[in-house]
């Protein structure tokens, strides 16, 4: 095995874990399967991570950041609030359709964590990170437009998360992109009814 810095080994193990889970499922992503995928000895895993749970948390952290990146960028490209909201939702959805396997893995990870004693915190942190992303997007959109939301931001963030969560799962089953994008449009329209421009 070529010499690698510890942080590079960590990143390769995270990437390998994602590849194994997308290809074989979460339950098949054992420590041994991950190091084999990364072409590393088992001892390297324990040098880089204190536990499999820590690795899975890093996988989710990378996934959340990557999924949110396009939405952040679209939100800051200019235009009025409605344009930015629709563009942000659309950019997020483009990412879903480009990487369905990764999104399927996140659902598997949630159910796996809730079923495994000692892993429950992983699921809680997963959804807390989703809600934080939505809250930040809503807060920045309001501040940049000089509006306020008529419902509490944490509530709107949970609403958005619930809609997108259900929408992704439904699309993973039937791959009906046309109707899905119509639901996204309706979601954007509904969200905008909570924007008070008379701040």
C-alpha positions in Angstrom: 0.0 0.0 0.0 1.4 3.4 -0.9 2.1 5.8 1.9 -0.7 8.2 2.6 -1.3 10.9 5.2 -3.8 10.0 7.9 -6.4 12.5 6.6 -6.1 11.1 3.1 -6.6 7.6 4.4 -9.7 8.8 6.2 -11.1 10.4 3.1 -10.4 7.2 1.0 -12.2 5.1 3.7 -15.2 7.4 3.6 -15.3 7.2 -0.2 -14.9 3.4 0.0 -17.7 3.1 2.5 -20.1 5.1 0.2 -19.2 2.9 -2.7 -19.8 -0.3 -0.8 -23.1 1.0 0.6 -24.4 2.2 -2.8 -23.4 -1.1 -4.5 -24.2 -3.6 -1.8 -26.3 -1.9 0.9 -25.6 -0.6 4.4 -25.8 -4.0 6.1 -23.0 -5.3 3.8 -20.7 -2.4 4.6 -18.7 -4.1 7.3 -15.4 -2.7 8.4 -13.6 -5.5 6.5 -15.6 -4.8 3.3 -14.8 -1.1 3.5 -11.0 -1.6 4.0 -11.0 -4.2 1.2 -12.7 -1.7 -1.1 -10.1 0.9 -0.1 -7.3 -1.7 -0.6 -6.0 -1.1 2.9 -5.3 -3.4 5.8 -7.8 -3.7 8.6 -5.4 -2.0 11.1 -5.6 1.3 9.1 -9.3 1.5 9.8 -8.8 1.5 13.6 -6.0 4.0 13.2 -8.3 6.4 11.3 -11.6 5.9 13.1 -12.5 5.0 16.7 -15.6 3.0 15.5 -17.7 2.1 12.5 -20.3 4.6 13.8 -17.8 7.4 13.5 -17.2 6.5 9.9 -20.9 6.3 9.1 -21.3 9.8 10.7 -18.6 11.1 8.4 -20.3 9.6 5.4 -23.5 11.4 6.3 -21.7 14.7 6.9 -20.1 14.5 3.5 -23.4 13.6 1.9 -25.3 16.4 3.5 -22.7 19.0 2.5 -22.6 17.8 -1.1 -26.4 17.7 -1.4 -26.8 21.2 -0.1 -24.0 22.8 -2.1 -26.0 23.2 -5.4 -29.0 24.6 -3.5 -26.7 27.1 -1.7 -25.2 28.2 -5.0 -28.6 28.5 -6.7 -30.0 30.6 -3.9 -27.2 33.1 -4.2 -27.3 33.6 -8.0 -29.7 36.6 -7.8 -33.2 37.3 -8.8 -36.3 37.8 -6.7 -37.3 35.5 -3.8 -39.6 33.3 -5.9 -36.9 32.8 -8.6 -34.3 31.9 -6.0 -36.6 29.5 -4.1 -37.6 27.6 -7.3 -34.0 27.6 -8.6 -32.7 26.3 -5.3 -35.3 23.5 -5.1 -34.6 22.6 -8.7 -30.8 22.5 -8.2 -31.3 20.2 -5.2 -33.5 17.9 -7.2 -31.0 17.7 -10.0 -28.6 16.3 -7.5 -31.1 13.6 -6.4 -31.6 12.4 -10.0 -27.8 12.4 -10.6 -27.0 10.2 -7.6 -30.1 8.1 -6.6 -27.9 5.4 -5.1 -26.4 7.8 -2.6 -29.9 9.0 -1.5 -31.1 5.5 -1.1 -28.2 4.8 1.2 -29.3 7.6 3.5 -32.7 6.0 4.0 -31.0 2.7 4.7 -28.7 4.3 7.2 -31.6 5.9 9.0 -33.4 2.6 9.5 -30.2 0.8 10.3 -29.3 3.3 13.0 -32.8 3.2 14.6 -32.6 -0.6 14.7 -29.1 -1.0 16.1 -28.6 -0.5 19.8 -26.1 2.3 20.3 -26.5 3.7 16.8 -29.7 5.8 17.5 -27.7 9.0 17.9 -26.5 8.6 14.3 -30.1 8.9 13.0 -30.7 11.9 15.3 -27.6 13.7 14.1 -28.5 12.9 10.5 -31.8 14.6 10.6 -30.6 17.4 12.8 -28.0 18.2 10.1 -30.8 18.2 7.4 -32.9 20.6 9.5 -29.9 22.9 10.1 -29.3 23.2 6.4 -32.9 24.1 5.7 -33.0 26.6 8.5 -29.8 28.3 7.2 -31.2 28.5 3.7 -34.5 30.0 4.9 -32.7 32.5 7.1 -30.3 33.7 4.4 -33.1 33.9 1.9 -35.1 36.1 4.2 -32.2 38.3 5.2 -31.1 38.9 1.6 -34.7 39.8 0.5 -35.5 41.9 3.6 -38.5 39.8 4.4 -39.6 37.7 7.4 -41.2 34.4 7.5 -44.7 34.4 9.1 -44.1 30.9 10.6 -41.1 30.0 12.8 -38.1 29.1 10.7 -37.6 25.7 12.6 -41.2 24.8 11.7 -40.7 25.7 8.0 -37.4 23.8 7.9 -39.2 20.7 9.2 -41.9 21.2 6.7 -39.4 21.4 3.8 -37.5 18.4 5.1 -40.7 16.3 5.4 -41.7 17.2 1.9 -38.3 16.5 0.3 -37.8 13.3 2.3 -41.1 11.9 1.2 -40.6 13.1 -2.4 -37.2 11.5 -2.7 -38.4 8.2 -1.4 -41.4 8.2 -3.7 -39.2 9.0 -6.7 -36.7 6.3 -5.8 -39.6 3.9 -6.2 -41.4 5.1 -9.3 -38.8 7.5 -11.0 -41.7 9.8 -12.0 -39.6 13.0 -12.6 -42.4 15.0 -14.3 -44.9 14.8 -11.4 -42.1 15.2 -8.9 -41.0 18.5 -10.3 -44.6 19.7 -10.2 -44.7 18.9 -6.5 -41.5 20.9 -6.1 -43.2 23.8 -7.9 -46.2 23.5 -5.5 -43.9 23.3 -2.5 -42.1 26.5 -3.6 -45.5 28.3 -4.1 -46.7 27.2 -0.7 -43.5 28.3 1.0 -43.7 31.7 -0.6 -47.1 32.3 1.0 -45.3 32.5 4.4 -43.0 35.3 3.2 -44.0 38.7 4.6 -42.5 41.5 2.5 -43.9 44.2 4.9 -41.1 43.7 7.4 
